[in-house]
Every structure is written in structure tokens, then in C-alpha cells.
Amino acid sequence: QVQLVESGGGLVQPGGSLRLSCAVSGSIFSINAMGWYRQAPGKQRELVATFISGGSSIKYAYSVKGRFTISRDNAKNTVYLQMDSLKPEDTAVYYCNNPPGPLRFDWGQGTQVTVSS
């Protein structure tokens, strides 16, 4: 059974940084299409950053472009999200997963990111 385990969240002041990790286990498929999503209280889950085109390109949400960086380590089956210049509006639970479709897994528990002074 595939497991997605997100970690690295926490409480950080505005302008700070965090690095999230997503460990994928139990899957025979590559992580080349994985992405990061987030869900703030009372809002729908939204895409933050994802690999596209078989993993050769990256797409970012407009709100995080220039501040967040997605990367992956195929040998470790792990996807990362480096978040810099964090803002209060980045506060949310962050999740990783494949895009909608037959390769989308059950959601993990996510990792809470809180940006507050």
C-alpha cells in the first residue's frame, strides 16, 4: 500500500523559511509527477507546485512563484518543498500527491505550516 508521509512543517515568523519533505513508500511508479498542495482553514485544497511533462518542467502557483522551490530525490523517493519569504497567507496544511487521475494516491496526514509573528 502506498504511503505519503509529509514532514517539516512548523511555526515560523513572516519572512522565514521551511523545508518540507514528502516520503513516498510502497509505490512502483516514479515520483516525477508529484506535487505539493495546501489547504487553509475554510478553503479548498489548492496546487502549490508540481512537476509536469514527465518531470522535466515545474509549475508553480502564482502566489508562491519566486519564493517556493520544488525538488526531488528519485533515489530516496522523496519530494521536497523549500519555502522562503513565508507570509501569513501561506499558513495551511501541506500535502504531496500525484495530479488528479488514476495515479493519485490516498492523501497523507499532511504537515502544518503556520506563519505568524
N, CA, C and O atoms as a MOPAC input file, in Angstrom:
PM7 MOZYME 1SCF
protein

 N      0.84600 1    -1.19400 1     0.00000 1
 C      0.00000 1     0.00000 1     0.00000 1
 C      0.88100 1     1.24400 1     0.00000 1
 O      1.87000 1     1.32700 1     0.72800 1
 N      0.49700 1     2.21000 1    -0.83500 1
 C      1.29100 1     3.42600 1    -0.95100 1
 C      1.05700 1     4.31600 1     0.26100 1
 O     -0.07200 1     4.50800 1     0.71200 1
 N      2.15000 1     4.84700 1     0.76800 1
 C      2.06800 1     5.79700 1     1.87800 1
 C      2.77400 1     7.08800 1     1.50500 1
 O      3.87800 1     7.07700 1     0.96000 1
 N      2.12300 1     8.19200 1     1.80600 1
 C      2.72600 1     9.51400 1     1.63900 1
 C      2.91200 1    10.08300 1     3.03600 1
 O      1.94900 1    10.22900 1     3.78900 1
 N      4.14600 1    10.40200 1     3.37600 1
 C      4.43000 1    10.93400 1     4.70500 1
 C      5.08400 1    12.29800 1     4.55000 1
 O      6.23800 1    12.41600 1     4.13800 1
 N      4.31000 1    13.32800 1     4.89300 1
 C      4.80700 1    14.69500 1     4.82000 1
 C      5.38800 1    15.10400 1     6.17200 1
 O      4.87600 1    14.71500 1     7.22200 1
 N      6.45600 1    15.88900 1     6.13600 1
 C      7.06900 1    16.36600 1     7.37300 1
 C      7.78000 1    17.68200 1     7.11900 1
 O      7.94400 1    18.10800 1     5.97600 1
 N      8.20400 1    18.32200 1     8.21200 1
 C      8.98500 1    19.54400 1     8.09600 1
 C      8.23200 1    20.82300 1     8.39100 1
 O      8.82000 1    21.90500 1     8.39100 1
 N      6.94000 1    20.71100 1     8.64200 1
 C      6.16700 1    21.91000 1     8.94600 1
 C      6.47200 1    22.44100 1    10.32800 1
 O      7.23700 1    21.84400 1    11.08500 1
 N      5.85900 1    23.57700 1    10.65100 1
 C      6.06600 1    24.17000 1    11.96100 1
 C      5.59600 1    25.59900 1    11.99600 1
 O      4.93400 1    26.07800 1    11.07600 1
 N      5.94700 1    26.27700 1    13.07600 1
 C      5.61400 1    27.68500 1    13.26000 1
 C      6.82100 1    28.52400 1    12.88200 1
 O      7.92500 1    28.28800 1    13.37400 1
 N      6.62000 1    29.48900 1    12.02300 1
 C      7.71600 1    30.34100 1    11.56900 1
 C      7.21500 1    31.77600 1    11.45300 1
 O      6.04100 1    32.01700 1    11.17300 1
 N      8.11600 1    32.71600 1    11.67200 1
 C      7.75000 1    34.13000 1    11.55900 1
 C      7.67800 1    34.54800 1    10.09400 1
 O      8.32100 1    33.93300 1     9.24300 1
 N      6.91700 1    35.56500 1     9.79900 1
 C      6.89400 1    36.09100 1     8.41800 1
 C      8.31600 1    36.40700 1     7.94600 1
 O      9.12300 1    36.97500 1     8.68100 1
 N      8.59200 1    36.02500 1     6.71500 1
 C      9.92200 1    36.21200 1     6.16900 1
 C     10.83800 1    35.01500 1     6.38200 1
 O     11.93000 1    34.95800 1     5.81800 1
 N     10.40400 1    34.07400 1     7.18200 1
 C     11.21400 1    32.89400 1     7.47300 1
 C     11.13600 1    31.82900 1     6.39900 1
 O     10.49700 1    32.00600 1     5.36300 1
 N     11.80900 1    30.71100 1     6.67500 1
 C     11.89000 1    29.61500 1     5.70900 1
 C     11.58200 1    28.28200 1     6.37300 1
 O     11.79200 1    28.10100 1     7.57300 1
 N     11.08700 1    27.36800 1     5.57600 1
 C     10.89300 1    25.98000 1     5.99200 1
 C     11.16900 1    25.08300 1     4.80000 1
 O     11.01500 1    25.49300 1     3.65000 1
 N     11.57400 1    23.86400 1     5.08200 1
 C     11.75800 1    22.87100 1     4.02700 1
 C     10.89700 1    21.66000 1     4.34300 1
 O     11.09800 1    20.98800 1     5.35500 1
 N      9.95100 1    21.39100 1     3.48300 1
 C      9.05600 1    20.25300 1     3.66500 1
 C      9.59700 1    19.04600 1     2.90400 1
 O     10.24600 1    19.18100 1     1.86700 1
 N      9.31200 1    17.86500 1     3.44700 1
 C      9.68600 1    16.61600 1     2.79500 1
 C      8.45400 1    15.73300 1     2.63600 1
 O      7.54800 1    15.75400 1     3.46900 1
 N      8.43500 1    14.96900 1     1.56800 1
 C      7.36000 1    14.00700 1     1.31700 1
 C      8.01100 1    12.68900 1     0.92800 1
 O      8.57400 1    12.55700 1    -0.15900 1
 N      7.92700 1    11.72800 1     1.81800 1
 C      8.47800 1    10.40700 1     1.55300 1
 C      7.38300 1     9.50200 1     0.99900 1
 O      6.31600 1     9.35900 1     1.59700 1
 N      7.66200 1     8.89900 1    -0.14600 1
 C      6.69000 1     8.02600 1    -0.81500 1
 C      7.16500 1     6.58300 1    -0.67800 1
 O      8.27600 1     6.25000 1    -1.09100 1
 N      6.33800 1     5.74200 1    -0.11000 1
 C      6.70600 1     4.33900 1     0.03200 1
 C      5.60400 1     3.45200 1    -0.53000 1
 O      4.43500 1     3.83600 1    -0.56100 1
 N      5.99200 1     2.26500 1    -0.97100 1
 C      5.02100 1     1.28500 1    -1.44000 1
 C      4.54700 1     1.48500 1    -2.86400 1
 O      3.62400 1     0.79600 1    -3.29900 1
 N      5.14400 1     2.40200 1    -3.60200 1
 C      4.71300 1     2.65200 1    -4.97700 1
 C      5.76000 1     2.15700 1    -5.96100 1
 O      6.96100 1     2.30500 1    -5.73600 1
 N      5.28900 1     1.56500 1    -7.05800 1
 C      6.22500 1     1.12800 1    -8.08300 1
 C      6.41500 1     2.20700 1    -9.14400 1
 O      7.22900 1     2.06000 1   -10.05500 1
 N      5.66100 1     3.28300 1    -9.01600 1
 C      5.74400 1     4.35100 1   -10.00100 1
 C      6.73600 1     5.41500 1    -9.54800 1
 O      7.02300 1     5.54300 1    -8.35800 1
 N      7.24900 1     6.16300 1   -10.49200 1
 C      8.22200 1     7.20200 1   -10.16500 1
 C      7.50600 1     8.39500 1    -9.52300 1
 O      6.27900 1     8.49900 1    -9.54700 1
 N      8.30000 1     9.27300 1    -8.95900 1
 C      7.76500 1    10.47100 1    -8.31700 1
 C      7.84600 1    11.66800 1    -9.24400 1
 O      7.71800 1    12.80800 1    -8.79800 1
 N      8.05700 1    11.42500 1   -10.51500 1
 C      8.29900 1    12.51900 1   -11.45700 1
 C      7.10100 1    13.41500 1   -11.71600 1
 O      7.24600 1    14.47700 1   -12.32100 1
 N      5.92600 1    13.00900 1   -11.27100 1
 C      4.74100 1    13.85200 1   -11.47300 1
 C      4.18700 1    14.38500 1   -10.15600 1
 O      3.10900 1    14.97900 1   -10.12400 1
 N      4.91900 1    14.17300 1    -9.08600 1
 C      4.41500 1    14.57200 1    -7.77100 1
 C      4.36000 1    16.09000 1    -7.63500 1
 O      5.09300 1    16.82600 1    -8.29500 1
 N      3.47100 1    16.52500 1    -6.76300 1
 C      3.35000 1    17.94700 1    -6.49400 1
 C      3.00700 1    18.20100 1    -5.04800 1
 O      2.70900 1    17.27900 1    -4.28900 1
 N      3.05200 1    19.45600 1    -4.68100 1
 C      2.65400 1    19.88800 1    -3.35000 1
 C      1.34900 1    20.66800 1    -3.43900 1
 O      1.14400 1    21.47500 1    -4.34600 1
 N      0.48500 1    20.40900 1    -2.48700 1
 C     -0.81000 1    21.06500 1    -2.39800 1
 C     -0.95800 1    21.60800 1    -0.98000 1
 O     -0.23800 1    21.19000 1    -0.07300 1
 N     -1.87900 1    22.52700 1    -0.79300 1
 C     -2.12500 1    23.02000 1     0.56100 1
 C     -3.60200 1    23.32800 1     0.74700 1
 O     -4.33200 1    23.61500 1    -0.20200 1
 N     -4.00800 1    23.25800 1     2.00100 1
 C     -5.39600 1    23.56200 1     2.33800 1
 C     -5.41700 1    24.41900 1     3.58600 1
 O     -5.00200 1    23.98800 1     4.66200 1
 N     -5.90200 1    25.63200 1     3.43000 1
 C     -6.05700 1    26.55000 1     4.55200 1
 C     -7.44500 1    26.35200 1     5.16600 1
 O     -8.35000 1    25.85700 1     4.49400 1
 N     -7.62000 1    26.72800 1     6.42100 1
 C     -8.92300 1    26.56600 1     7.07500 1
 C    -10.04200 1    27.22700 1     6.28300 1
 O     -9.94300 1    28.39900 1     5.91800 1
 N    -11.10200 1    26.48000 1     6.01800 1
 C    -12.24900 1    27.02500 1     5.31800 1
 C    -12.07800 1    27.17500 1     3.81900 1
 O    -12.95000 1    27.72300 1     3.14600 1
 N    -10.96200 1    26.69400 1     3.29100 1
 C    -10.71000 1    26.82700 1     1.85800 1
 C    -10.49800 1    25.46700 1     1.21900 1
 O    -10.24000 1    24.47600 1     1.90200 1
 N    -10.61100 1    25.43800 1    -0.09800 1
 C    -10.37000 1    24.19800 1    -0.82100 1
 C     -8.86600 1    23.94900 1    -0.94700 1
 O     -8.05200 1    24.87000 1    -0.89200 1
 N     -8.53600 1    22.69000 1    -1.11500 1
 C     -7.14200 1    22.33400 1    -1.35700 1
 C     -6.71500 1    22.90400 1    -2.70400 1
 O     -7.45700 1    22.84100 1    -3.68400 1
 N     -5.49600 1    23.46800 1    -2.73700 1
 C     -5.01400 1    24.07900 1    -3.96400 1
 C     -3.60900 1    23.59800 1    -4.29400 1
 O     -2.85000 1    23.18500 1    -3.41800 1
 N     -3.28800 1    23.66100 1    -5.56300 1
 C     -1.95900 1    23.27200 1    -6.01800 1
 C     -0.97000 1    24.37800 1    -5.66900 1
 O     -1.24900 1    25.56200 1    -5.85900 1
 N      0.18500 1    23.97400 1    -5.15600 1
 C      1.25500 1    24.92700 1    -4.83100 1
 C      2.37000 1    24.82800 1    -5.86500 1
 O      2.79000 1    25.83700 1    -6.43300 1
 N      2.84300 1    23.62200 1    -6.10500 1
 C      3.93700 1    23.42400 1    -7.04800 1
 C      3.91900 1    21.95900 1    -7.47500 1
 O      3.58700 1    21.07400 1    -6.68600 1
 N      4.27900 1    21.71700 1    -8.73100 1
 C      4.26400 1    20.34000 1    -9.20900 1
 C      5.21400 1    20.15400 1   -10.37100 1
 O      5.49500 1    21.08800 1   -11.12200 1
 N      5.70500 1    18.93200 1   -10.50500 1
 C      6.45100 1    18.55500 1   -11.69200 1
 C      5.44300 1    18.23700 1   -12.79200 1
 O      4.39200 1    17.65400 1   -12.52600 1
 N      5.76000 1    18.61600 1   -14.01100 1
 C      4.92500 1    18.32900 1   -15.17000 1
 C      5.81500 1    17.82900 1   -16.30800 1
 O      7.04100 1    17.80300 1   -16.20500 1
 N      5.16000 1    17.43900 1   -17.38100 1
 C      5.88500 1    16.99300 1   -18.58700 1
 C      6.88300 1    15.88800 1   -18.25900 1
 O      8.04900 1    15.95000 1   -18.64900 1
 N      6.40900 1    14.88200 1   -17.53900 1
 C      7.26600 1    13.76200 1   -17.18500 1
 C      8.36300 1    14.10700 1   -16.20200 1
 O      9.32800 1    13.35800 1   -16.04800 1
 N      8.21700 1    15.23500 1   -15.53900 1
 C      9.20800 1    15.61900 1   -14.54300 1
 C     10.26700 1    16.57700 1   -15.05500 1
 O     11.16000 1    16.97400 1   -14.30700 1
 N     10.17800 1    16.95200 1   -16.32100 1
 C     11.20800 1    17.82200 1   -16.88800 1
 C     10.90900 1    19.30100 1   -16.68400 1
 O     11.78300 1    20.14400 1   -16.88600 1
 N      9.68700 1    19.62100 1   -16.28700 1
 C      9.30700 1    21.01400 1   -16.04900 1
 C      8.59600 1    21.12300 1   -14.71200 1
 O      8.20100 1    20.12500 1   -14.10900 1
 N      8.44200 1    22.36500 1   -14.26500 1
 C      7.81100 1    22.64700 1   -12.98200 1
 C      6.77900 1    23.73800 1   -13.16300 1
 O      6.97300 1    24.68500 1   -13.92600 1
 N      5.68400 1    23.58700 1   -12.45000 1
 C      4.63700 1    24.60300 1   -12.46100 1
 C      4.41700 1    25.07800 1   -11.02300 1
 O      4.30800 1    24.26700 1   -10.10400 1
 N      4.35500 1    26.38000 1   -10.84200 1
 C      4.10900 1    26.96600 1    -9.52500 1
 C      2.82000 1    27.77100 1    -9.54300 1
 O      2.45100 1    28.36000 1   -10.55900 1
 N      2.14200 1    27.78500 1    -8.40100 1
 C      1.02900 1    28.71200 1    -8.24200 1
 C      1.58900 1    30.12800 1    -8.25800 1
 O      2.70200 1    30.37200 1    -7.79200 1
 N      0.81000 1    31.05600 1    -8.79700 1
 C      1.28300 1    32.43300 1    -8.92000 1
 C      1.66400 1    33.01200 1    -7.56100 1
 O      2.60800 1    33.79500 1    -7.45100 1
 N      0.92600 1    32.62100 1    -6.53500 1
 C      1.12900 1    33.19500 1    -5.20600 1
 C      2.45600 1    32.78400 1    -4.56400 1
 O      2.90200 1    33.42800 1    -3.61500 1
 N      3.08800 1    31.72800 1    -5.06200 1
 C      4.33200 1    31.26300 1    -4.43900 1
 C      5.52600 1    31.36500 1    -5.37900 1
 O      6.65600 1    31.08500 1    -4.97900 1
 N      5.29000 1    31.75700 1    -6.60400 1
 C      6.37200 1    31.82100 1    -7.58800 1
 C      7.47200 1    32.76400 1    -7.11600 1
 O      7.20700 1    33.88800 1    -6.68800 1
 N      8.69900 1    32.29100 1    -7.20200 1
 C      9.83000 1    33.09000 1    -6.76400 1
 C     10.17000 1    32.92900 1    -5.29400 1
 O     11.22700 1    33.37000 1    -4.84400 1
 N      9.26800 1    32.29400 1    -4.54100 1
 C      9.51500 1    32.08800 1    -3.11300 1
 C      9.66200 1    30.60700 1    -2.75800 1
 O     10.41300 1    30.26300 1    -1.84500 1
 N      8.96500 1    29.74500 1    -3.45900 1
 C      8.99300 1    28.30900 1    -3.18800 1
 C      9.74900 1    27.58900 1    -4.29700 1
 O      9.74600 1    28.01100 1    -5.45300 1
 N     10.40300 1    26.48300 1    -3.91200 1
 C     11.12300 1    25.66300 1    -4.88100 1
 C     10.83000 1    24.19900 1    -4.61400 1
 O     11.05000 1    23.70900 1    -3.50600 1
 N     10.33800 1    23.50300 1    -5.61900 1
 C     10.09500 1    22.06400 1    -5.50400 1
 C     11.29600 1    21.31400 1    -6.07100 1
 O     11.89300 1    21.73100 1    -7.06300 1
 N     11.63500 1    20.21500 1    -5.43100 1
 C     12.72600 1    19.38000 1    -5.91900 1
 C     12.43200 1    17.93800 1    -5.52800 1
 O     11.49500 1    17.66800 1    -4.77600 1
 N     13.22900 1    17.02500 1    -6.03700 1
 C     13.00100 1    15.62200 1    -5.71400 1
 C     14.32000 1    14.87200 1    -5.70000 1
 O     15.30400 1    15.28600 1    -6.31400 1
 N     14.31100 1    13.75300 1    -4.98100 1
 C     15.43100 1    12.82400 1    -4.95300 1
 C     14.84700 1    11.45800 1    -5.31300 1
 O     14.26900 1    10.78200 1    -4.46300 1
 N     15.00000 1    11.06000 1    -6.56500 1
 C     14.39700 1     9.80700 1    -7.02000 1
 C     14.96400 1     8.59100 1    -6.28100 1
 O     14.25300 1     7.61200 1    -6.05400 1
 N     16.22500 1     8.65600 1    -5.91300 1
 C     16.84200 1     7.53400 1    -5.21200 1
 C     16.20400 1     7.32300 1    -3.84100 1
 O     16.12600 1     6.19800 1    -3.34700 1
 N     15.75000 1     8.41600 1    -3.23700 1
 C     15.12200 1     8.33200 1    -1.91300 1
 C     13.60700 1     8.34400 1    -2.01000 1
 O     12.92700 1     8.27600 1    -0.98500 1
 N     13.06400 1     8.42900 1    -3.21100 1
 C     11.61900 1     8.52200 1    -3.39900 1
 C     11.01800 1     9.62900 1    -2.53700 1
 O      9.99700 1     9.44100 1    -1.87600 1
 N     11.67000 1    10.77100 1    -2.56100 1
 C     11.27100 1    11.87900 1    -1.70300 1
 C     11.16700 1    13.16200 1    -2.52000 1
 O     12.00300 1    13.44800 1    -3.37700 1
 N     10.12500 1    13.91900 1    -2.23100 1
 C      9.91200 1    15.21300 1    -2.86700 1
 C     10.03100 1    16.28700 1    -1.79300 1
 O      9.59200 1    16.08700 1    -0.66000 1
 N     10.61800 1    17.41200 1    -2.14200 1
 C     10.85200 1    18.49100 1    -1.18800 1
 C     10.16000 1    19.77400 1    -1.64600 1
 O      9.87600 1    19.96900 1    -2.82800 1
 N      9.90400 1    20.63200 1    -0.67300 1
 C      9.41400 1    21.96900 1    -0.98000 1
 C     10.15800 1    22.95500 1    -0.09000 1
 O      9.93300 1    23.01300 1     1.11900 1
 N     11.04100 1    23.72200 1    -0.70000 1
 C     11.74200 1    24.77900 1     0.01700 1
 C     10.88100 1    26.03000 1    -0.03600 1
 O     10.53300 1    26.51400 1    -1.11300 1
 N     10.54400 1    26.54600 1     1.13200 1
 C      9.66600 1    27.71000 1     1.20600 1
 C     10.42100 1    28.85400 1     1.85700 1
 O     10.80300 1    28.76100 1     3.02400 1
 N     10.63500 1    29.91000 1     1.13100 1
 C     11.32700 1    31.09700 1     1.62300 1
 C     10.37800 1    32.29400 1     1.61400 1
 O      9.32400 1    32.27200 1     0.97800 1
 N     10.77800 1    33.33000 1     2.33100 1
 C      9.97400 1    34.56600 1     2.39500 1
 C      8.51700 1    34.25500 1     2.70600 1
 O      7.60400 1    34.75300 1     2.04800 1
 N      8.32200 1    33.43800 1     3.70500 1
 C      6.97200 1    32.99700 1     4.03900 1
 C      6.09300 1    34.15200 1     4.50500 1
 O      6.55500 1    35.09400 1     5.15000 1
 N      4.81200 1    34.05000 1     4.15900 1
 C      3.82300 1    35.07100 1     4.50600 1
 C      2.70800 1    34.42500 1     5.33000 1
 O      2.50300 1    33.21400 1     5.24900 1
 N      1.99600 1    35.21300 1     6.11200 1
 C      0.88000 1    34.64500 1     6.88500 1
 C     -0.12000 1    33.89400 1     6.01600 1
 O     -0.71100 1    32.91100 1     6.46200 1
 N     -0.31400 1    34.34600 1     4.78600 1
 C     -1.26700 1    33.67200 1     3.90300 1
 C     -0.77900 1    32.32100 1     3.39800 1
 O     -1.52500 1    31.61000 1     2.72500 1
 N      0.45200 1    31.95900 1     3.70700 1
 C      0.95700 1    30.61800 1     3.39200 1
 C      0.54800 1    29.59800 1     4.45400 1
 O      0.78300 1    28.40100 1     4.28900 1
 N     -0.05800 1    30.06400 1     5.52900 1
 C     -0.49300 1    29.15700 1     6.59100 1
 C     -1.52000 1    28.16600 1     6.06300 1
 O     -2.55200 1    28.55900 1     5.52000 1
 N     -1.23200 1    26.88300 1     6.22600 1
 C     -2.09500 1    25.81900 1     5.70600 1
 C     -1.49700 1    24.46900 1     6.09300 1
 O     -0.38400 1    24.38300 1     6.61000 1
 N     -2.26300 1    23.43100 1     5.82900 1
 C     -1.72000 1    22.07200 1     5.89300 1
 C     -1.23400 1    21.74000 1     4.48900 1
 O     -1.96400 1    21.90000 1     3.51000 1
 N      0.00000 1    21.27900 1     4.40600 1
 C      0.61800 1    20.98800 1     3.12000 1
 C      0.65100 1    19.47600 1     2.89300 1
 O      0.97800 1    18.69500 1     3.78700 1
 N      0.30000 1    19.09700 1     1.66500 1
 C      0.24200 1    17.70100 1     1.26800 1
 C      1.01100 1    17.48800 1    -0.03400 1
 O      1.20600 1    18.42200 1    -0.81100 1
 N      1.43900 1    16.26400 1    -0.25900 1
 C      2.02300 1    15.91000 1    -1.55000 1
 C      1.14400 1    14.82500 1    -2.18400 1
 O      0.45900 1    14.07300 1    -1.49200 1
 N      1.18400 1    14.76900 1    -3.50300 1
 C      0.43800 1    13.74000 1    -4.21900 1
 C      0.70300 1    13.87800 1    -5.70400 1
 O      1.30800 1    14.84500 1    -6.16600 1
 N      0.22600 1    12.86800 1    -6.44400 1
 C      0.22300 1    12.94000 1    -7.89500 1
 C     -0.95100 1    13.81500 1    -8.34000 1
 O     -1.83900 1    14.11200 1    -7.54100 1
 N     -0.95800 1    14.22400 1    -9.59700 1
 C     -2.08500 1    15.02300 1   -10.09100 1
 C     -3.35200 1    14.18500 1   -10.15000 1
 O     -3.27700 1    12.96000 1   -10.06200 1
 N     -4.51700 1    14.81300 1   -10.29700 1
 C     -5.76700 1    14.04700 1   -10.39300 1
 C     -5.67600 1    13.02100 1   -11.51300 1
 O     -5.18300 1    13.31200 1   -12.60300 1
 N     -6.16100 1    11.81200 1   -11.22600 1
 C     -6.10500 1    10.76300 1   -12.22500 1
 C     -5.86600 1     9.42200 1   -11.57700 1
 O     -5.89300 1     9.30400 1   -10.35200 1
 N     -5.63100 1     8.40500 1   -12.39500 1
 C     -5.51000 1     7.04100 1   -11.86200 1
 C     -4.28600 1     6.82600 1   -10.96700 1
 O     -4.24900 1     5.86400 1   -10.19900 1
 N     -3.29600 1     7.69800 1   -11.05300 1
 C     -2.10100 1     7.52800 1   -10.22700 1
 C     -2.14800 1     8.37000 1    -8.95000 1
 O     -1.17100 1     8.42100 1    -8.20300 1
 N     -3.27200 1     9.02400 1    -8.70400 1
 C     -3.37400 1     9.79300 1    -7.46500 1
 C     -3.55700 1     8.82200 1    -6.30000 1
 O     -4.35400 1     7.88700 1    -6.36700 1
 N     -2.79800 1     9.06800 1    -5.23300 1
 C     -2.85300 1     8.19800 1    -4.06400 1
 C     -3.82100 1     8.74700 1    -3.02300 1
 O     -4.29000 1     9.88100 1    -3.12800 1
 N     -4.10900 1     7.93600 1    -2.02800 1
 C     -4.83900 1     8.45200 1    -0.86400 1
 C     -3.98100 1     9.53000 1    -0.20700 1
 O     -2.75800 1     9.40500 1    -0.14400 1
 N     -4.62000 1    10.57700 1     0.27700 1
 C     -3.87500 1    11.67200 1     0.87700 1
 C     -3.22200 1    11.24800 1     2.19100 1
 O     -3.78500 1    10.46100 1     2.95200 1
 N     -2.03400 1    11.77800 1     2.44300 1
 C     -1.38000 1    11.55400 1     3.71300 1
 C     -1.95500 1    12.47600 1     4.76600 1
 O     -2.98500 1    13.11900 1     4.56300 1
 N     -1.26600 1    12.52900 1     5.89900 1
 C     -1.77200 1    13.33800 1     7.00800 1
 C     -1.42400 1    14.82000 1     6.84300 1
 O     -1.98100 1    15.67800 1     7.52700 1
 N     -0.52000 1    15.09900 1     5.95000 1
 C     -0.11400 1    16.48200 1     5.73700 1
 C      0.79800 1    16.98700 1     6.84400 1
 O      1.00600 1    16.31700 1     7.85500 1
 N      1.33100 1    18.16600 1     6.63500 1
 C      2.16900 1    18.80500 1     7.65000 1
 C      1.72200 1    20.26000 1     7.78300 1
 O      1.55800 1    20.96600 1     6.78800 1
 N      1.52800 1    20.69000 1     9.02100 1
 C      1.00300 1    22.02100 1     9.28900 1
 C      2.10800 1    23.06400 1     9.18600 1
 O      3.17500 1    22.92300 1     9.78200 1
 N      1.83100 1    24.10700 1     8.42400 1
 C      2.72000 1    25.26400 1     8.34400 1
 C      1.94400 1    26.47500 1     8.85600 1
 O      0.87200 1    26.80500 1     8.34700 1
 N      2.49700 1    27.12200 1     9.85900 1
 C      1.87100 1    28.31300 1    10.43300 1
 C      2.86700 1    29.46500 1    10.37600 1
 O      3.96700 1    29.38100 1    10.92400 1
 N      2.47100 1    30.52800 1     9.71200 1
 C      3.32800 1    31.70600 1     9.58100 1
 C      2.68900 1    32.83100 1    10.38900 1
 O      1.63800 1    33.36300 1    10.03200 1
 N      3.34800 1    33.17100 1    11.47700 1
 C      2.77400 1    34.16100 1    12.39000 1
 C      3.87400 1    34.78200 1    13.23500 1
 O      4.87000 1    34.13800 1    13.56300 1
 N      3.67400 1    36.03500 1    13.57600 1
 C      4.61500 1    36.70300 1    14.47700 1
 C      4.12300 1    36.60700 1    15.92300 1
 O      4.78100 1    37.11100 1    16.83300 1

